[in-house]
């Protein structure tokens, strides 16, 4: 007999994948005409260029649970080392090759041992890590960013998120997302996500008595 709760979880996971594919495709399109020089632009991920962040996204969409664990063991449970190793595997010899490798994983449902919503979060956050330094603006569907915001408010699994917003009230001004109690932080859902995951520059897009505290927590990351 089928467990109704399990079936519901599977349906929820399935519904996330079209959002992931759409955001991957949008990012690939935005980067299609990037000059070689602009591929070396520093991203919002400390120490990584926008090209390297894209290679990281390709790596994440290429690793199943078995390969992920094999890499963890190979790197002696140094997770940062594994990220660097997998990124290098997907970088390619030219920016054009980096982009082509990313294009090939747009429809992929391969993932490390994480929920699909974590993959959507990674896709959106790292897309902004790339877009913001390049001055590229993208309109994200409210459904996609709301789902990601709801995931991060209760999770520190991939990045510190839940702990960063502890004691703050977050309220989106462009969608239904709201969480927490305490000093107010309000603004676009995307900015709330990016600040929640430690991107201090997005605090400039937010308002409220809690913004200064959140900004300080981002800088301390």
MODELLER restraints for C-alpha pairs under 7 A, 6 or more apart:
rsr = mdl.restraints
at = mdl.atoms
rsr.add(forms.Gaussian(group=physical.xy_distance, feature=features.Distance(at['CA:13:A'], at['CA:116:A']), mean=5.68, stdev=0.5))
rsr.add(forms.Gaussian(group=physical.xy_distance, feature=features.Distance(at['CA:16:A'], at['CA:116:A']), mean=6.47, stdev=0.5))
rsr.add(forms.Gaussian(group=physical.xy_distance, feature=features.Distance(at['CA:16:A'], at['CA:117:A']), mean=6.38, stdev=0.5))
rsr.add(forms.Gaussian(group=physical.xy_distance, feature=features.Distance(at['CA:19:A'], at['CA:144:A']), mean=6.48, stdev=0.5))
rsr.add(forms.Gaussian(group=physical.xy_distance, feature=features.Distance(at['CA:20:A'], at['CA:120:A']), mean=5.25, stdev=0.5))
rsr.add(forms.Gaussian(group=physical.xy_distance, feature=features.Distance(at['CA:20:A'], at['CA:123:A']), mean=6.89, stdev=0.5))
rsr.add(forms.Gaussian(group=physical.xy_distance, feature=features.Distance(at['CA:21:A'], at['CA:106:A']), mean=5.49, stdev=0.5))
rsr.add(forms.Gaussian(group=physical.xy_distance, feature=features.Distance(at['CA:21:A'], at['CA:107:A']), mean=5.75, stdev=0.5))
rsr.add(forms.Gaussian(group=physical.xy_distance, feature=features.Distance(at['CA:24:A'], at['CA:106:A']), mean=5.59, stdev=0.5))
rsr.add(forms.Gaussian(group=physical.xy_distance, feature=features.Distance(at['CA:24:A'], at['CA:123:A']), mean=6.94, stdev=0.5))
rsr.add(forms.Gaussian(group=physical.xy_distance, feature=features.Distance(at['CA:25:A'], at['CA:106:A']), mean=6.23, stdev=0.5))
rsr.add(forms.Gaussian(group=physical.xy_distance, feature=features.Distance(at['CA:27:A'], at['CA:127:A']), mean=6.56, stdev=0.5))
rsr.add(forms.Gaussian(group=physical.xy_distance, feature=features.Distance(at['CA:28:A'], at['CA:99:A']), mean=6.98, stdev=0.5))
rsr.add(forms.Gaussian(group=physical.xy_distance, feature=features.Distance(at['CA:28:A'], at['CA:103:A']), mean=6.49, stdev=0.5))
rsr.add(forms.Gaussian(group=physical.xy_distance, feature=features.Distance(at['CA:36:A'], at['CA:95:A']), mean=6.51, stdev=0.5))
rsr.add(forms.Gaussian(group=physical.xy_distance, feature=features.Distance(at['CA:39:A'], at['CA:50:A']), mean=5.88, stdev=0.5))
rsr.add(forms.Gaussian(group=physical.xy_distance, feature=features.Distance(at['CA:39:A'], at['CA:51:A']), mean=5.30, stdev=0.5))
rsr.add(forms.Gaussian(group=physical.xy_distance, feature=features.Distance(at['CA:39:A'], at['CA:95:A']), mean=6.78, stdev=0.5))
rsr.add(forms.Gaussian(group=physical.xy_distance, feature=features.Distance(at['CA:40:A'], at['CA:49:A']), mean=5.36, stdev=0.5))
rsr.add(forms.Gaussian(group=physical.xy_distance, feature=features.Distance(at['CA:40:A'], at['CA:50:A']), mean=6.44, stdev=0.5))
rsr.add(forms.Gaussian(group=physical.xy_distance, feature=features.Distance(at['CA:40:A'], at['CA:51:A']), mean=6.56, stdev=0.5))
rsr.add(forms.Gaussian(group=physical.xy_distance, feature=features.Distance(at['CA:41:A'], at['CA:49:A']), mean=5.41, stdev=0.5))
rsr.add(forms.Gaussian(group=physical.xy_distance, feature=features.Distance(at['CA:41:A'], at['CA:50:A']), mean=5.84, stdev=0.5))
rsr.add(forms.Gaussian(group=physical.xy_distance, feature=features.Distance(at['CA:42:A'], at['CA:48:A']), mean=6.04, stdev=0.5))
rsr.add(forms.Gaussian(group=physical.xy_distance, feature=features.Distance(at['CA:42:A'], at['CA:49:A']), mean=4.26, stdev=0.5))
rsr.add(forms.Gaussian(group=physical.xy_distance, feature=features.Distance(at['CA:42:A'], at['CA:50:A']), mean=6.01, stdev=0.5))
rsr.add(forms.Gaussian(group=physical.xy_distance, feature=features.Distance(at['CA:43:A'], at['CA:49:A']), mean=4.97, stdev=0.5))
rsr.add(forms.Gaussian(group=physical.xy_distance, feature=features.Distance(at['CA:43:A'], at['CA:50:A']), mean=4.86, stdev=0.5))
rsr.add(forms.Gaussian(group=physical.xy_distance, feature=features.Distance(at['CA:43:A'], at['CA:129:A']), mean=5.41, stdev=0.5))
rsr.add(forms.Gaussian(group=physical.xy_distance, feature=features.Distance(at['CA:43:A'], at['CA:130:A']), mean=5.45, stdev=0.5))
rsr.add(forms.Gaussian(group=physical.xy_distance, feature=features.Distance(at['CA:43:A'], at['CA:133:A']), mean=6.08, stdev=0.5))
rsr.add(forms.Gaussian(group=physical.xy_distance, feature=features.Distance(at['CA:44:A'], at['CA:129:A']), mean=4.61, stdev=0.5))
rsr.add(forms.Gaussian(group=physical.xy_distance, feature=features.Distance(at['CA:44:A'], at['CA:130:A']), mean=6.98, stdev=0.5))
rsr.add(forms.Gaussian(group=physical.xy_distance, feature=features.Distance(at['CA:45:A'], at['CA:129:A']), mean=6.39, stdev=0.5))
rsr.add(forms.Gaussian(group=physical.xy_distance, feature=features.Distance(at['CA:50:A'], at['CA:130:A']), mean=5.03, stdev=0.5))
rsr.add(forms.Gaussian(group=physical.xy_distance, feature=features.Distance(at['CA:51:A'], at['CA:95:A']), mean=6.83, stdev=0.5))
rsr.add(forms.Gaussian(group=physical.xy_distance, feature=features.Distance(at['CA:52:A'], at['CA:87:A']), mean=6.85, stdev=0.5))
rsr.add(forms.Gaussian(group=physical.xy_distance, feature=features.Distance(at['CA:52:A'], at['CA:91:A']), mean=6.65, stdev=0.5))
rsr.add(forms.Gaussian(group=physical.xy_distance, feature=features.Distance(at['CA:53:A'], at['CA:126:A']), mean=6.81, stdev=0.5))
rsr.add(forms.Gaussian(group=physical.xy_distance, feature=features.Distance(at['CA:55:A'], at['CA:87:A']), mean=5.36, stdev=0.5))
rsr.add(forms.Gaussian(group=physical.xy_distance, feature=features.Distance(at['CA:55:A'], at['CA:90:A']), mean=5.28, stdev=0.5))
rsr.add(forms.Gaussian(group=physical.xy_distance, feature=features.Distance(at['CA:55:A'], at['CA:91:A']), mean=5.12, stdev=0.5))
rsr.add(forms.Gaussian(group=physical.xy_distance, feature=features.Distance(at['CA:55:A'], at['CA:98:A']), mean=6.27, stdev=0.5))
rsr.add(forms.Gaussian(group=physical.xy_distance, feature=features.Distance(at['CA:56:A'], at['CA:87:A']), mean=4.73, stdev=0.5))
rsr.add(forms.Gaussian(group=physical.xy_distance, feature=features.Distance(at['CA:57:A'], at['CA:123:A']), mean=6.97, stdev=0.5))
rsr.add(forms.Gaussian(group=physical.xy_distance, feature=features.Distance(at['CA:58:A'], at['CA:90:A']), mean=6.55, stdev=0.5))
rsr.add(forms.Gaussian(group=physical.xy_distance, feature=features.Distance(at['CA:58:A'], at['CA:101:A']), mean=6.84, stdev=0.5))
rsr.add(forms.Gaussian(group=physical.xy_distance, feature=features.Distance(at['CA:58:A'], at['CA:102:A']), mean=5.09, stdev=0.5))
rsr.add(forms.Gaussian(group=physical.xy_distance, feature=features.Distance(at['CA:58:A'], at['CA:105:A']), mean=6.48, stdev=0.5))
rsr.add(forms.Gaussian(group=physical.xy_distance, feature=features.Distance(at['CA:59:A'], at['CA:86:A']), mean=5.75, stdev=0.5))
rsr.add(forms.Gaussian(group=physical.xy_distance, feature=features.Distance(at['CA:59:A'], at['CA:87:A']), mean=5.94, stdev=0.5))
rsr.add(forms.Gaussian(group=physical.xy_distance, feature=features.Distance(at['CA:59:A'], at['CA:90:A']), mean=6.12, stdev=0.5))
rsr.add(forms.Gaussian(group=physical.xy_distance, feature=features.Distance(at['CA:60:A'], at['CA:111:A']), mean=6.28, stdev=0.5))
rsr.add(forms.Gaussian(group=physical.xy_distance, feature=features.Distance(at['CA:60:A'], at['CA:112:A']), mean=6.93, stdev=0.5))
rsr.add(forms.Gaussian(group=physical.xy_distance, feature=features.Distance(at['CA:61:A'], at['CA:105:A']), mean=6.25, stdev=0.5))
rsr.add(forms.Gaussian(group=physical.xy_distance, feature=features.Distance(at['CA:61:A'], at['CA:108:A']), mean=6.28, stdev=0.5))
rsr.add(forms.Gaussian(group=physical.xy_distance, feature=features.Distance(at['CA:61:A'], at['CA:110:A']), mean=5.51, stdev=0.5))
rsr.add(forms.Gaussian(group=physical.xy_distance, feature=features.Distance(at['CA:61:A'], at['CA:111:A']), mean=5.48, stdev=0.5))
rsr.add(forms.Gaussian(group=physical.xy_distance, feature=features.Distance(at['CA:62:A'], at['CA:110:A']), mean=5.88, stdev=0.5))
rsr.add(forms.Gaussian(group=physical.xy_distance, feature=features.Distance(at['CA:62:A'], at['CA:111:A']), mean=6.64, stdev=0.5))
rsr.add(forms.Gaussian(group=physical.xy_distance, feature=features.Distance(at['CA:63:A'], at['CA:110:A']), mean=6.23, stdev=0.5))
rsr.add(forms.Gaussian(group=physical.xy_distance, feature=features.Distance(at['CA:63:A'], at['CA:111:A']), mean=5.38, stdev=0.5))
rsr.add(forms.Gaussian(group=physical.xy_distance, feature=features.Distance(at['CA:63:A'], at['CA:112:A']), mean=5.52, stdev=0.5))
rsr.add(forms.Gaussian(group=physical.xy_distance, feature=features.Distance(at['CA:64:A'], at['CA:110:A']), mean=5.55, stdev=0.5))
rsr.add(forms.Gaussian(group=physical.xy_distance, feature=features.Distance(at['CA:64:A'], at['CA:111:A']), mean=4.88, stdev=0.5))
rsr.add(forms.Gaussian(group=physical.xy_distance, feature=features.Distance(at['CA:64:A'], at['CA:112:A']), mean=4.80, stdev=0.5))
rsr.add(forms.Gaussian(group=physical.xy_distance, feature=features.Distance(at['CA:65:A'], at['CA:111:A']), mean=6.90, stdev=0.5))
rsr.add(forms.Gaussian(group=physical.xy_distance, feature=features.Distance(at['CA:65:A'], at['CA:112:A']), mean=4.69, stdev=0.5))
rsr.add(forms.Gaussian(group=physical.xy_distance, feature=features.Distance(at['CA:65:A'], at['CA:113:A']), mean=5.10, stdev=0.5))
rsr.add(forms.Gaussian(group=physical.xy_distance, feature=features.Distance(at['CA:68:A'], at['CA:112:A']), mean=5.91, stdev=0.5))
rsr.add(forms.Gaussian(group=physical.xy_distance, feature=features.Distance(at['CA:71:A'], at['CA:82:A']), mean=6.06, stdev=0.5))
rsr.add(forms.Gaussian(group=physical.xy_distance, feature=features.Distance(at['CA:72:A'], at['CA:78:A']), mean=6.74, stdev=0.5))
rsr.add(forms.Gaussian(group=physical.xy_distance, feature=features.Distance(at['CA:72:A'], at['CA:79:A']), mean=6.47, stdev=0.5))
rsr.add(forms.Gaussian(group=physical.xy_distance, feature=features.Distance(at['CA:72:A'], at['CA:82:A']), mean=6.24, stdev=0.5))
rsr.add(forms.Gaussian(group=physical.xy_distance, feature=features.Distance(at['CA:75:A'], at['CA:81:A']), mean=6.27, stdev=0.5))
rsr.add(forms.Gaussian(group=physical.xy_distance, feature=features.Distance(at['CA:75:A'], at['CA:82:A']), mean=5.89, stdev=0.5))
rsr.add(forms.Gaussian(group=physical.xy_distance, feature=features.Distance(at['CA:90:A'], at['CA:98:A']), mean=6.84, stdev=0.5))
rsr.add(forms.Gaussian(group=physical.xy_distance, feature=features.Distance(at['CA:91:A'], at['CA:98:A']), mean=5.20, stdev=0.5))
rsr.add(forms.Gaussian(group=physical.xy_distance, feature=features.Distance(at['CA:92:A'], at['CA:98:A']), mean=5.34, stdev=0.5))
rsr.add(forms.Gaussian(group=physical.xy_distance, feature=features.Distance(at['CA:117:A'], at['CA:148:A']), mean=6.70, stdev=0.5))
rsr.add(forms.Gaussian(group=physical.xy_distance, feature=features.Distance(at['CA:120:A'], at['CA:148:A']), mean=6.94, stdev=0.5))
rsr.add(forms.Gaussian(group=physical.xy_distance, feature=features.Distance(at['CA:121:A'], at['CA:148:A']), mean=5.35, stdev=0.5))
rsr.add(forms.Gaussian(group=physical.xy_distance, feature=features.Distance(at['CA:125:A'], at['CA:194:A']), mean=6.45, stdev=0.5))
rsr.add(forms.Gaussian(group=physical.xy_distance, feature=features.Distance(at['CA:131:A'], at['CA:137:A']), mean=6.74, stdev=0.5))
rsr.add(forms.Gaussian(group=physical.xy_distance, feature=features.Distance(at['CA:142:A'], at['CA:175:A']), mean=6.29, stdev=0.5))
rsr.add(forms.Gaussian(group=physical.xy_distance, feature=features.Distance(at['CA:145:A'], at['CA:189:A']), mean=6.31, stdev=0.5))
rsr.add(forms.Gaussian(group=physical.xy_distance, feature=features.Distance(at['CA:145:A'], at['CA:190:A']), mean=6.20, stdev=0.5))
rsr.add(forms.Gaussian(group=physical.xy_distance, feature=features.Distance(at['CA:146:A'], at['CA:177:A']), mean=5.89, stdev=0.5))
rsr.add(forms.Gaussian(group=physical.xy_distance, feature=features.Distance(at['CA:146:A'], at['CA:189:A']), mean=6.73, stdev=0.5))
rsr.add(forms.Gaussian(group=physical.xy_distance, feature=features.Distance(at['CA:149:A'], at['CA:193:A']), mean=5.59, stdev=0.5))
rsr.add(forms.Gaussian(group=physical.xy_distance, feature=features.Distance(at['CA:152:A'], at['CA:161:A']), mean=5.64, stdev=0.5))
rsr.add(forms.Gaussian(group=physical.xy_distance, feature=features.Distance(at['CA:152:A'], at['CA:162:A']), mean=6.14, stdev=0.5))
rsr.add(forms.Gaussian(group=physical.xy_distance, feature=features.Distance(at['CA:153:A'], at['CA:161:A']), mean=6.48, stdev=0.5))
rsr.add(forms.Gaussian(group=physical.xy_distance, feature=features.Distance(at['CA:153:A'], at['CA:162:A']), mean=4.89, stdev=0.5))
rsr.add(forms.Gaussian(group=physical.xy_distance, feature=features.Distance(at['CA:154:A'], at['CA:162:A']), mean=5.30, stdev=0.5))
rsr.add(forms.Gaussian(group=physical.xy_distance, feature=features.Distance(at['CA:155:A'], at['CA:161:A']), mean=6.28, stdev=0.5))
rsr.add(forms.Gaussian(group=physical.xy_distance, feature=features.Distance(at['CA:155:A'], at['CA:162:A']), mean=5.26, stdev=0.5))
rsr.add(forms.Gaussian(group=physical.xy_distance, feature=features.Distance(at['CA:156:A'], at['CA:162:A']), mean=5.57, stdev=0.5))
rsr.add(forms.Gaussian(group=physical.xy_distance, feature=features.Distance(at['CA:156:A'], at['CA:163:A']), mean=6.96, stdev=0.5))
rsr.add(forms.Gaussian(group=physical.xy_distance, feature=features.Distance(at['CA:159:A'], at['CA:197:A']), mean=6.51, stdev=0.5))
rsr.add(forms.Gaussian(group=physical.xy_distance, feature=features.Distance(at['CA:160:A'], at['CA:197:A']), mean=6.46, stdev=0.5))
rsr.add(forms.Gaussian(group=physical.xy_distance, feature=features.Distance(at['CA:161:A'], at['CA:196:A']), mean=5.23, stdev=0.5))
rsr.add(forms.Gaussian(group=physical.xy_distance, feature=features.Distance(at['CA:161:A'], at['CA:197:A']), mean=5.27, stdev=0.5))
rsr.add(forms.Gaussian(group=physical.xy_distance, feature=features.Distance(at['CA:164:A'], at['CA:196:A']), mean=6.27, stdev=0.5))
rsr.add(forms.Gaussian(group=physical.xy_distance, feature=features.Distance(at['CA:164:A'], at['CA:217:A']), mean=6.37, stdev=0.5))
rsr.add(forms.Gaussian(group=physical.xy_distance, feature=features.Distance(at['CA:165:A'], at['CA:196:A']), mean=6.41, stdev=0.5))
rsr.add(forms.Gaussian(group=physical.xy_distance, feature=features.Distance(at['CA:165:A'], at['CA:214:A']), mean=6.93, stdev=0.5))
rsr.add(forms.Gaussian(group=physical.xy_distance, feature=features.Distance(at['CA:167:A'], at['CA:180:A']), mean=6.74, stdev=0.5))
rsr.add(forms.Gaussian(group=physical.xy_distance, feature=features.Distance(at['CA:167:A'], at['CA:181:A']), mean=6.00, stdev=0.5))
rsr.add(forms.Gaussian(group=physical.xy_distance, feature=features.Distance(at['CA:167:A'], at['CA:182:A']), mean=5.28, stdev=0.5))
rsr.add(forms.Gaussian(group=physical.xy_distance, feature=features.Distance(at['CA:168:A'], at['CA:180:A']), mean=5.73, stdev=0.5))
rsr.add(forms.Gaussian(group=physical.xy_distance, feature=features.Distance(at['CA:168:A'], at['CA:181:A']), mean=5.36, stdev=0.5))
rsr.add(forms.Gaussian(group=physical.xy_distance, feature=features.Distance(at['CA:168:A'], at['CA:182:A']), mean=4.48, stdev=0.5))
rsr.add(forms.Gaussian(group=physical.xy_distance, feature=features.Distance(at['CA:168:A'], at['CA:183:A']), mean=5.18, stdev=0.5))
rsr.add(forms.Gaussian(group=physical.xy_distance, feature=features.Distance(at['CA:168:A'], at['CA:184:A']), mean=6.21, stdev=0.5))
rsr.add(forms.Gaussian(group=physical.xy_distance, feature=features.Distance(at['CA:168:A'], at['CA:210:A']), mean=6.41, stdev=0.5))
rsr.add(forms.Gaussian(group=physical.xy_distance, feature=features.Distance(at['CA:169:A'], at['CA:179:A']), mean=5.78, stdev=0.5))
rsr.add(forms.Gaussian(group=physical.xy_distance, feature=features.Distance(at['CA:169:A'], at['CA:180:A']), mean=4.39, stdev=0.5))
rsr.add(forms.Gaussian(group=physical.xy_distance, feature=features.Distance(at['CA:169:A'], at['CA:181:A']), mean=4.37, stdev=0.5))
rsr.add(forms.Gaussian(group=physical.xy_distance, feature=features.Distance(at['CA:169:A'], at['CA:182:A']), mean=5.10, stdev=0.5))
rsr.add(forms.Gaussian(group=physical.xy_distance, feature=features.Distance(at['CA:169:A'], at['CA:183:A']), mean=5.78, stdev=0.5))
rsr.add(forms.Gaussian(group=physical.xy_distance, feature=features.Distance(at['CA:169:A'], at['CA:184:A']), mean=4.81, stdev=0.5))
rsr.add(forms.Gaussian(group=physical.xy_distance, feature=features.Distance(at['CA:169:A'], at['CA:185:A']), mean=6.00, stdev=0.5))
rsr.add(forms.Gaussian(group=physical.xy_distance, feature=features.Distance(at['CA:170:A'], at['CA:178:A']), mean=5.42, stdev=0.5))
rsr.add(forms.Gaussian(group=physical.xy_distance, feature=features.Distance(at['CA:170:A'], at['CA:179:A']), mean=5.30, stdev=0.5))
rsr.add(forms.Gaussian(group=physical.xy_distance, feature=features.Distance(at['CA:170:A'], at['CA:180:A']), mean=6.33, stdev=0.5))
rsr.add(forms.Gaussian(group=physical.xy_distance, feature=features.Distance(at['CA:170:A'], at['CA:184:A']), mean=6.09, stdev=0.5))
rsr.add(forms.Gaussian(group=physical.xy_distance, feature=features.Distance(at['CA:170:A'], at['CA:185:A']), mean=4.89, stdev=0.5))
rsr.add(forms.Gaussian(group=physical.xy_distance, feature=features.Distance(at['CA:170:A'], at['CA:186:A']), mean=5.76, stdev=0.5))
rsr.add(forms.Gaussian(group=physical.xy_distance, feature=features.Distance(at['CA:171:A'], at['CA:177:A']), mean=6.15, stdev=0.5))
rsr.add(forms.Gaussian(group=physical.xy_distance, feature=features.Distance(at['CA:171:A'], at['CA:178:A']), mean=4.41, stdev=0.5))
rsr.add(forms.Gaussian(group=physical.xy_distance, feature=features.Distance(at['CA:171:A'], at['CA:179:A']), mean=6.72, stdev=0.5))
rsr.add(forms.Gaussian(group=physical.xy_distance, feature=features.Distance(at['CA:171:A'], at['CA:185:A']), mean=6.36, stdev=0.5))
rsr.add(forms.Gaussian(group=physical.xy_distance, feature=features.Distance(at['CA:171:A'], at['CA:186:A']), mean=4.75, stdev=0.5))
rsr.add(forms.Gaussian(group=physical.xy_distance, feature=features.Distance(at['CA:171:A'], at['CA:187:A']), mean=6.83, stdev=0.5))
rsr.add(forms.Gaussian(group=physical.xy_distance, feature=features.Distance(at['CA:172:A'], at['CA:178:A']), mean=6.19, stdev=0.5))
rsr.add(forms.Gaussian(group=physical.xy_distance, feature=features.Distance(at['CA:172:A'], at['CA:186:A']), mean=5.60, stdev=0.5))
rsr.add(forms.Gaussian(group=physical.xy_distance, feature=features.Distance(at['CA:172:A'], at['CA:187:A']), mean=5.21, stdev=0.5))
rsr.add(forms.Gaussian(group=physical.xy_distance, feature=features.Distance(at['CA:172:A'], at['CA:188:A']), mean=5.42, stdev=0.5))
rsr.add(forms.Gaussian(group=physical.xy_distance, feature=features.Distance(at['CA:172:A'], at['CA:189:A']), mean=5.11, stdev=0.5))
rsr.add(forms.Gaussian(group=physical.xy_distance, feature=features.Distance(at['CA:173:A'], at['CA:186:A']), mean=6.57, stdev=0.5))
rsr.add(forms.Gaussian(group=physical.xy_distance, feature=features.Distance(at['CA:173:A'], at['CA:187:A']), mean=5.17, stdev=0.5))
rsr.add(forms.Gaussian(group=physical.xy_distance, feature=features.Distance(at['CA:173:A'], at['CA:188:A']), mean=5.57, stdev=0.5))
rsr.add(forms.Gaussian(group=physical.xy_distance, feature=features.Distance(at['CA:174:A'], at['CA:188:A']), mean=5.63, stdev=0.5))
rsr.add(forms.Gaussian(group=physical.xy_distance, feature=features.Distance(at['CA:174:A'], at['CA:189:A']), mean=6.59, stdev=0.5))
rsr.add(forms.Gaussian(group=physical.xy_distance, feature=features.Distance(at['CA:175:A'], at['CA:189:A']), mean=6.90, stdev=0.5))
rsr.add(forms.Gaussian(group=physical.xy_distance, feature=features.Distance(at['CA:183:A'], at['CA:209:A']), mean=5.39, stdev=0.5))
rsr.add(forms.Gaussian(group=physical.xy_distance, feature=features.Distance(at['CA:183:A'], at['CA:210:A']), mean=4.53, stdev=0.5))
rsr.add(forms.Gaussian(group=physical.xy_distance, feature=features.Distance(at['CA:184:A'], at['CA:208:A']), mean=4.98, stdev=0.5))
rsr.add(forms.Gaussian(group=physical.xy_distance, feature=features.Distance(at['CA:184:A'], at['CA:209:A']), mean=5.47, stdev=0.5))
rsr.add(forms.Gaussian(group=physical.xy_distance, feature=features.Distance(at['CA:184:A'], at['CA:210:A']), mean=5.04, stdev=0.5))
rsr.add(forms.Gaussian(group=physical.xy_distance, feature=features.Distance(at['CA:185:A'], at['CA:206:A']), mean=6.46, stdev=0.5))
rsr.add(forms.Gaussian(group=physical.xy_distance, feature=features.Distance(at['CA:185:A'], at['CA:207:A']), mean=5.68, stdev=0.5))
rsr.add(forms.Gaussian(group=physical.xy_distance, feature=features.Distance(at['CA:185:A'], at['CA:208:A']), mean=4.79, stdev=0.5))
rsr.add(forms.Gaussian(group=physical.xy_distance, feature=features.Distance(at['CA:185:A'], at['CA:209:A']), mean=6.71, stdev=0.5))
rsr.add(forms.Gaussian(group=physical.xy_distance, feature=features.Distance(at['CA:185:A'], at['CA:210:A']), mean=5.23, stdev=0.5))
rsr.add(forms.Gaussian(group=physical.xy_distance, feature=features.Distance(at['CA:185:A'], at['CA:211:A']), mean=5.56, stdev=0.5))
rsr.add(forms.Gaussian(group=physical.xy_distance, feature=features.Distance(at['CA:186:A'], at['CA:206:A']), mean=5.55, stdev=0.5))
rsr.add(forms.Gaussian(group=physical.xy_distance, feature=features.Distance(at['CA:186:A'], at['CA:207:A']), mean=5.26, stdev=0.5))
rsr.add(forms.Gaussian(group=physical.xy_distance, feature=features.Distance(at['CA:186:A'], at['CA:208:A']), mean=6.15, stdev=0.5))
rsr.add(forms.Gaussian(group=physical.xy_distance, feature=features.Distance(at['CA:187:A'], at['CA:205:A']), mean=6.56, stdev=0.5))
rsr.add(forms.Gaussian(group=physical.xy_distance, feature=features.Distance(at['CA:187:A'], at['CA:206:A']), mean=4.78, stdev=0.5))
rsr.add(forms.Gaussian(group=physical.xy_distance, feature=features.Distance(at['CA:187:A'], at['CA:207:A']), mean=6.32, stdev=0.5))
rsr.add(forms.Gaussian(group=physical.xy_distance, feature=features.Distance(at['CA:191:A'], at['CA:202:A']), mean=5.34, stdev=0.5))
rsr.add(forms.Gaussian(group=physical.xy_distance, feature=features.Distance(at['CA:191:A'], at['CA:205:A']), mean=6.35, stdev=0.5))
rsr.add(forms.Gaussian(group=physical.xy_distance, feature=features.Distance(at['CA:191:A'], at['CA:206:A']), mean=6.98, stdev=0.5))
rsr.add(forms.Gaussian(group=physical.xy_distance, feature=features.Distance(at['CA:194:A'], at['CA:202:A']), mean=6.29, stdev=0.5))
rsr.add(forms.Gaussian(group=physical.xy_distance, feature=features.Distance(at['CA:195:A'], at['CA:202:A']), mean=5.68, stdev=0.5))
rsr.add(forms.Gaussian(group=physical.xy_distance, feature=features.Distance(at['CA:195:A'], at['CA:203:A']), mean=6.07, stdev=0.5))
rsr.add(forms.Gaussian(group=physical.xy_distance, feature=features.Distance(at['CA:195:A'], at['CA:218:A']), mean=6.86, stdev=0.5))
rsr.add(forms.Gaussian(group=physical.xy_distance, feature=features.Distance(at['CA:198:A'], at['CA:218:A']), mean=4.38, stdev=0.5))
rsr.add(forms.Gaussian(group=physical.xy_distance, feature=features.Distance(at['CA:198:A'], at['CA:221:A']), mean=6.53, stdev=0.5))
rsr.add(forms.Gaussian(group=physical.xy_distance, feature=features.Distance(at['CA:199:A'], at['CA:218:A']), mean=6.16, stdev=0.5))
rsr.add(forms.Gaussian(group=physical.xy_distance, feature=features.Distance(at['CA:200:A'], at['CA:215:A']), mean=5.54, stdev=0.5))
rsr.add(forms.Gaussian(group=physical.xy_distance, feature=features.Distance(at['CA:200:A'], at['CA:218:A']), mean=5.15, stdev=0.5))
rsr.add(forms.Gaussian(group=physical.xy_distance, feature=features.Distance(at['CA:200:A'], at['CA:219:A']), mean=6.22, stdev=0.5))
rsr.add(forms.Gaussian(group=physical.xy_distance, feature=features.Distance(at['CA:203:A'], at['CA:211:A']), mean=6.51, stdev=0.5))
rsr.add(forms.Gaussian(group=physical.xy_distance, feature=features.Distance(at['CA:203:A'], at['CA:215:A']), mean=6.08, stdev=0.5))
